[in-house]
């Protein structure tokens, strides 16, 4: 048999022909009937082909050594001494200074050697309900807020030998990873596309790589069935690594309680197993060309850009109107998640699906001093058990 004719008997179908067959098989007339709408406000199609979206070239990682694991014990209190505009706390208010002066703090810390990088975080925003596109739009708005101020104080910048390219070269974005496996992979990929786009706008070399530091998520973990958190940490770590992060921190799966040395070691070994045994760090952008992931990446980029523009239209991340807008967006997302849980459209095993005991009373997480002293986080932690959901 001629290998060149091996596939000749298989006809090449267009995407529209695939759709027609799918609609006929499902006995529906509209494509929308077969679409899935996620709580991240994304639309997932049942069919993806090469016609779906063009291939997106993703910038390489910043680190020459590739992926690295950062133990959660190394995350110091107030680690984000950066351009972070706290979601529930305002730096200007905390330091009894003006908002303009507050925007100088990350620059001052950088010059004093307190910070190796300008760290911009969306972790608190995510843990309080923001969807993936909102998280990235928030990060863009934070970075632009800082850069715009640097442009205003150009003389000060010049005196310190600082420039926008130097800021870009020393920028880190921090993100928390959620439970939606492929969406979170696409989120990390979208970070690098949006980063290149924003650099172009400021006439900065768009080949400057972005350092991305990912953390396993907090608000989808179980207080009662803590072993389930071990599995969730693993899939979240896989999403982060396959998405192509530079640095990963895995929180111990028993963090709602007091983590032990053993559970800290297990957290580290999640990364060790994925890198040394599964070897998924050996290929950069391992899902490049996967039509579904490419389409999700593109959709997240588009939605994030729209959300970024909404933030800037409200005066930027420091403005009180914007803060109220962000809080309202999170509240709407949490209400949507809560509704999905109540109606069992979303499954969280050990939280409201297959709990340890049907007769046991619901356990709620209380923000006691022990937990907060371990994490030293500046945001309000929202555990799904705290939403008042009864276990069924």
C-alpha positions, 0 to 999 in steps of 0.5 A: 500500500502506498503510504501517501494514499493511506488516508485517501479513503477518509474524506476531509470534512469542514467544520460546518459539516461536523456541526451539521452532523452534530446537530442532526445527531443531537436532534437540535437546530441551534448550535447554542444548544450544544454549547457549554457556558462556564462560571468563568463566563466562557463558552465551550464548543463541542467541536474544534477544528483547525478552522476554529482559531489561528495558532497563537505563538506564546512567549517563552518563560523568563527563567533560563533554567525553566520551571522552579518550585517555591516552597510555601514557607518561603512566602514571607508576610507581606510578600507582595510589597509591590504595585499591589492595590489591596482588594480590601485594603488601600495602601494609601490609607494604611500608610496615611499617605496620598494615593500618588505617594502610595504609587511610589512605594514599590519603586522606593522598595525596589531601589532600596533592594527590598524587592527583586521584582515588581510583583503584581498579584491577582490572587486575592481577587481570584479567591474572592470570586473573580473569574479567569478573564477578570483576573487577567484584566485586573493584572493588566490594570494594575501594571498600567496604573504603575506604568502610567505613574512612572511616566508622570514622574519621568524625571524621578525615574531618570535620576534613578536610572529607571525606565519602562523596559527595566520595569518590564524586565523585572515584573512578576505576575502572581495568579491562583489556579482554580479547579477548571483544568483546561481553562486554567491552562488557557489562563496562563497562556493568555497571560503571555499574549496579553503581556506582549500586547500591552508592551507593544502599546507602550513601545516596549520590546514585546519579546521581553518575557513575563515571569509568572508565579502560580499558587494552588487555589484556596477557595475550592478546598474542603475543610472536612475532607482534606485528602480531596485537597491533595488531588485538587492541588495535583490537578491545579499544579498540572494546569500551572505547569502545562500552562507554562508558569515560571514558578509554582507554590503548592499549599499543603492540602491540610492548610485549613488546619495546621500544616505539618512537616509531612504535608509540606513535604507532600506539597513539594513532592507534587511538583517533584512527581510532575517534573521528574516522573511525568516530565511535563516541564520538558516541553514549553507550551505543551498544548500549543495547537490543541484547538480547544485550548487555543480557542479558550486562550483567545476567548480569555484574552478578548474578555480580559481586555474588555474587563481591563478597559472597564477598570480603566474607564472607572479611573483605574484600580486606585479609584473608589468607583472602581473598587466598588465595581470590582467588589460587585463583580466578585459578589455576582460571581460568588452568587452564580457559583453558589447557585450552581452548587445548590443545584448541583450543576457544579460538583465539589467532592467532599464539600456538597457531593459525597461528604464524609458522612451524610449524618454529620453536621456541615462544617464551616471554616472559621478564620481563626488566628492559627490559619491566618498566622500560617498564611499571612494573607491580606485578603478575605478568604472565602471558603465555599463551606462558608457560603452556608451551603448544606451538604447533601 
